[in-house]
Amino acid sequence: MRRAVQIAYLAAGRNQPNPYVGAVLVCKNSIIGEGFHHLYGQAHAEVNAIANVKAKNRHLIAESCLYVTLEPCFHFGKTPPCVDLVLKHQIKRVVIGCEDIFPQVAGQSIAKLRAAGVEVRLGVLEAEIKWLTRHFFSNVRLQRPYIILKWAMSKDGFFSKKGEKIQISNPLSQRLLHRWRGQEQAILVGKNTAEIDNPRLDGRFYADKNPLRLLIDENLSLLGKNLHLFDNQLATWVICKPEKAKSWENLDNLRYVGVEFGANFIPNLLAYLYQNNIKSLIVEGGANVLTQFLSLNLWDEARVFVGCDCLREGIAAPSIAPHLLVESFNLDHNQVQLFVNQ
Ligand SMILES: NC(=O)c1ccc[n+]([C@@H]2O[C@H](COP(=O)([O-])OP(=O)(O)OC[C@H]3O[C@@H](n4cnc5c(N)ncnc54)[C@H](OP(=O)(O)O)[C@@H]3O)[C@@H](O)[C@H]2O)c1
């Protein structure tokens, strides 16, 4: 099962909005096939694990034990049900890391396998696999994108100097951030960050995949400014009032997206993203936007870079209850703090 978890992560940033899933076929203590779910709409982990078995070993499939991180699917989605594939190959033992909470599965495959006489063991490495599958489970439970808040702050807790761009992260933390960017579907920033920092919001220092860039600009007041976000190079949505969105023509990569502003703006935006299949989001600031997500308790993880210098004044960084800190480590002179919203 550890191997199944390990290979499942190889899909990071590639198969969303589907979950990361790994599967391993073991016969007489040897792995004869393994696979993971690579890309949205393509073969699931179980299909790839079975296809991976060499011709000379195919007669061993029925004698093997299938280890799979998530309960096999029960329904026809973009591919046929994996539970039927397991039965077709007459696999007699299946070890499942975690039951799938997706309503169209939700234990039905486990029941079908058991009813057919397959020995099923459930709940192996369950905590690790719930973490592996956290984006998907959060989507199903909360019907909104998985939300990661990210910021950098000085050693004395400042986010930036008012109206200025300050570099807190170092080259190593930037590479880590760009890796994270490549693993999620979209990045959101507020209007002031776009104007003051002029970020590219891409993954150029690490990832080969760039997320969708999202900018909040209710009245399109930044239009016409020479900002990287308007370079039409990467997919970018400018979130504005519906009547403003209607008055501008979309370019190849630049779209004007109308969302109702006002007190419910953040929930409205999340609903729009979710309906448009954007199921994971990094919120990269500024403090104003991050604080809105924190005060609505609309976040799953926060990833914070703490610099080694003091700013002494400026915009105070958002704060998170210390008991939600799950990990911290150093990257050169930055400390990285990881929080999980329990
Ligand atoms: N340390 C870090 O990690 C980090 C990261 C990003 C940015 N920064 C720094 O942070 C500063 C900018 O942060 P900030 O807090 O001033 O601004 P911000 O969060 O980037 O943008 C806030 C602005 O976005 C618009 N906006 C946000 N939510 C809205 C809503 N619900 N409805 C309507 N409009 C909304 C508003 O523009 P209007 O008021 O014009 O309507 C608001 O003033 C910069 O100095 C930047 O360098 C630091």
The ligand as an SDF file (V2000), in Angstrom:
LIG
                    3D

 48 52  0  0  0  0  0  0  0  0999 V2000
    3.9460   38.9120    1.7540 N   0  0  0  0  0  0  0  0  0  0  0  0
    3.2000   38.3220    0.8540 C   0  0  0  0  0  0  0  0  0  0  0  0
    3.1290   37.1090    0.7820 O   0  0  0  0  0  0  0  0  0  0  0  0
    2.4220   39.1730   -0.1170 C   0  0  0  0  0  0  0  0  0  0  0  0
    1.6020   38.5290   -1.0670 C   0  0  0  0  0  0  0  0  0  0  0  0
    0.8380   39.3150   -1.9030 C   0  0  0  0  0  0  0  0  0  0  0  0
    0.8850   40.6750   -1.7880 C   0  0  0  0  0  0  0  0  0  0  0  0
    1.7040   41.2650   -0.8660 N   0  0  0  0  0  0  0  0  0  0  0  0
    1.7190   42.7080   -0.6880 C   0  0  0  0  0  0  0  0  0  0  0  0
    0.4450   43.0750   -0.2070 O   0  0  0  0  0  0  0  0  0  0  0  0
    0.0970   44.3600   -0.6440 C   0  0  0  0  0  0  0  0  0  0  0  0
   -1.2730   44.2860   -1.2800 C   0  0  0  0  0  0  0  0  0  0  0  0
   -2.1640   43.7070   -0.3580 O   0  0  0  0  0  0  0  0  0  0  0  0
   -3.5250   44.3750    0.0200 P   0  0  0  0  0  0  0  0  0  0  0  0
   -4.0510   43.6810    1.2180 O   0  0  0  0  0  0  0  0  0  0  0  0
   -3.3260   45.8560    0.0810 O   0  0  0  0  0  0  0  0  0  0  0  0
   -4.4120   44.1440   -1.2590 O   0  0  0  0  0  0  0  0  0  0  0  0
   -4.9430   42.8780   -2.0860 P   0  0  0  0  0  0  0  0  0  0  0  0
   -5.5090   41.8770   -1.1500 O   0  0  0  0  0  0  0  0  0  0  0  0
   -3.9400   42.4610   -3.0780 O   0  0  0  0  0  0  0  0  0  0  0  0
   -6.1070   43.5700   -2.9050 O   0  0  0  0  0  0  0  0  0  0  0  0
   -7.1650   44.1370   -2.2000 C   0  0  0  0  0  0  0  0  0  0  0  0
   -8.0640   44.8640   -3.1730 C   0  0  0  0  0  0  0  0  0  0  0  0
   -8.6820   43.9330   -4.0570 O   0  0  0  0  0  0  0  0  0  0  0  0
  -10.0390   44.3010   -4.2450 C   0  0  0  0  0  0  0  0  0  0  0  0
  -10.8990   43.3340   -3.5340 N   0  0  0  0  0  0  0  0  0  0  0  0
  -10.5170   42.3290   -2.7220 C   0  0  0  0  0  0  0  0  0  0  0  0
  -11.5880   41.6890   -2.2220 N   0  0  0  0  0  0  0  0  0  0  0  0
  -12.6740   42.3120   -2.7250 C   0  0  0  0  0  0  0  0  0  0  0  0
  -14.0560   42.1340   -2.5550 C   0  0  0  0  0  0  0  0  0  0  0  0
  -14.5390   41.1670   -1.7620 N   0  0  0  0  0  0  0  0  0  0  0  0
  -14.8960   42.9770   -3.1910 N   0  0  0  0  0  0  0  0  0  0  0  0
  -14.4140   43.9580   -3.9920 C   0  0  0  0  0  0  0  0  0  0  0  0
  -13.0960   44.1610   -4.1940 N   0  0  0  0  0  0  0  0  0  0  0  0
  -12.2420   43.3550   -3.5530 C   0  0  0  0  0  0  0  0  0  0  0  0
  -10.2120   45.6550   -3.5560 C   0  0  0  0  0  0  0  0  0  0  0  0
   -9.8840   46.6400   -4.4970 O   0  0  0  0  0  0  0  0  0  0  0  0
  -10.6180   48.0970   -4.4170 P   0  0  0  0  0  0  0  0  0  0  0  0
  -10.4180   48.5890   -3.0190 O   0  0  0  0  0  0  0  0  0  0  0  0
   -9.9300   48.9250   -5.4330 O   0  0  0  0  0  0  0  0  0  0  0  0
  -12.0390   47.8480   -4.7220 O   0  0  0  0  0  0  0  0  0  0  0  0
   -9.1840   45.5710   -2.4530 C   0  0  0  0  0  0  0  0  0  0  0  0
   -8.7760   46.8140   -1.9510 O   0  0  0  0  0  0  0  0  0  0  0  0
    1.1690   44.7730   -1.5970 C   0  0  0  0  0  0  0  0  0  0  0  0
    2.0440   45.6700   -0.9380 O   0  0  0  0  0  0  0  0  0  0  0  0
    1.9000   43.5100   -1.9360 C   0  0  0  0  0  0  0  0  0  0  0  0
    3.2710   43.7580   -2.1670 O   0  0  0  0  0  0  0  0  0  0  0  0
    2.4740   40.5400   -0.0320 C   0  0  0  0  0  0  0  0  0  0  0  0
  1  2  1  0
  2  3  2  0
  2  4  1  0
  4  5  1  0
  4 48  2  0
  5  6  2  0
  6  7  1  0
  7  8  2  0
  8  9  1  0
  8 48  1  0
  9 10  1  0
  9 46  1  0
 10 11  1  0
 11 12  1  0
 11 44  1  0
 12 13  1  0
 13 14  1  0
 14 15  2  0
 14 16  1  0
 14 17  1  0
 17 18  1  0
 18 19  2  0
 18 20  1  0
 18 21  1  0
 21 22  1  0
 22 23  1  0
 23 24  1  0
 23 42  1  0
 24 25  1  0
 25 26  1  0
 25 36  1  0
 26 27  1  0
 26 35  1  0
 27 28  2  0
 28 29  1  0
 29 30  1  0
 29 35  2  0
 30 31  1  0
 30 32  2  0
 32 33  1  0
 33 34  2  0
 34 35  1  0
 36 37  1  0
 36 42  1  0
 37 38  1  0
 38 39  2  0
 38 40  1  0
 38 41  1  0
 42 43  1  0
 44 45  1  0
 44 46  1  0
 46 47  1  0
M  CHG  2   8   1  16  -1
M  END
$$$$
